[in-house]
Amino acid sequence: RLLGKYSASIKDIEETLQLAETDPALQPLYAEALRLKGLNLYRLGESRNAIEELEHSLSLYTELNEVGSIPVLLVETAMVHAAIGNTESAKTSYQEALKIWGEEKNLYLQAGTLNNLALLYHQLGEYELASETYEEGLAYARTSQNQRAEALILTGLGDLYSEVEEFEAAQQAYEQAEVIASRLPGFFILFLLIDNRRI
């Protein structure tokens, strides 16, 4: 059912793209439609096609100087790059987004992006960088009261500590994450995942 939903969404998006492509006044709409098409293709498992649409959207948003949309596109593009193994491109996109949000002093959005980047480092076996990035993200999450990011980062730290056999630190991280996640609306799935990880 979900695949059908995404396919139907793409058909609707294609109509918007046809209407907006040549109209200068509708270029922001065209850029957003490209972004949504890319995300739907990603959900359908067509990651390489998704990258093309997302990067096209990013280039348009950059031309339009839509500052608020650019780092969002960078993070989404990074996630798709990471999914298909383009790790250097993923790192670069995450870091560019962090630079923009850093200049804006937006700790809330930096926290979530640092979590994504730390997870990528962890998957690549770059444990020291992963730990440093998680810790930076955790500080930002707590300062900005981004509890969702805080719970995710603590879970990531728990996974990292478990992998390097620091089981006591892992247990503490999971327990902290569980307390936070249990308070968050709509976060029941994360709560269950954390509970299953407890040592």
Residue pairs with C-beta under 8 A, 6 or more apart in sequence:
2 43
3 44
6 40
6 43
6 44
7 40
7 44
9 36
9 40
10 37
10 40
10 41
10 44
13 33
13 36
13 37
13 40
14 37
16 29
16 30
16 33
17 30
17 33
17 34
17 37
19 26
20 26
20 27
20 29
20 30
20 33
21 30
23 30
27 60
27 64
28 64
28 66
30 60
31 57
31 60
31 61
31 64
31 66
31 69
32 57
32 69
34 53
34 54
34 56
34 57
34 60
35 53
35 54
35 57
35 69
35 73
35 76
37 53
38 50
38 51
38 52
38 53
38 54
38 57
38 76
38 80
39 50
39 54
39 76
41 47
41 49
41 50
41 53
42 50
42 79
42 80
42 83
47 80
47 83
47 84
48 84
50 80
51 77
51 80
51 81
51 84
51 86
54 73
54 76
54 77
54 80
55 77
57 73
58 70
58 73
58 74
58 77
61 69
61 70
61 73
62 70
67 100
70 100
71 96
71 97
71 100
71 101
71 109
71 113
72 97
74 93
74 94
74 96
74 97
74 100
75 93
75 94
75 97
75 113
75 116
77 93
78 89
78 90
78 91
78 92
78 93
78 94
78 97
78 116
79 90
79 116
81 87
81 89
81 90
81 93
82 90
82 116
82 120
82 123
87 120
87 124
90 120
91 117
91 120
94 113
94 116
94 117
94 120
95 117
97 113
98 110
98 113
98 114
98 117
101 109
101 110
101 113
102 110
107 140
107 141
107 143
107 144
107 146
108 140
108 144
108 145
108 146
108 149
110 137
110 140
111 137
111 138
111 140
111 141
111 144
111 146
111 149
111 150
111 153
112 137
112 141
112 146
112 148
112 149
112 152
113 137
114 133
114 134
114 136
114 137
114 140
114 153
115 134
115 137
115 141
115 149
115 152
115 153
115 156
117 133
118 129
118 130
118 131
118 133
118 134
118 137
118 153
118 156
119 130
119 156
121 127
121 129
121 130
121 133
122 130
122 156
122 159
122 160
122 163
127 160
127 163
127 164
130 156
130 160
131 157
131 160
134 153
134 156
134 157
134 160
135 157
137 149
137 153
138 150
138 153
138 154
138 157
140 146
140 149
141 147
141 149
141 150
141 153
142 150
147 180
147 183
147 184
148 184
148 187
150 177
150 180
151 177
151 180
151 181
151 184
151 187
151 190
151 194
152 177
152 190
154 173
154 174
154 176
154 177
154 180
155 173
155 174
155 177
155 190
155 193
155 194
155 197
157 169
157 170
157 173
158 170
158 171
158 173
158 174
158 177
158 194
158 197
159 170
159 197
160 170
161 167
161 169
161 170
161 173
162 170
162 197
162 199
167 199
170 199
171 198
171 199
174 194
174 197
174 198
174 199
175 198
177 190
177 194
178 191
178 194
178 195
178 198
181 187
181 190
181 191
181 194
182 191
184 190
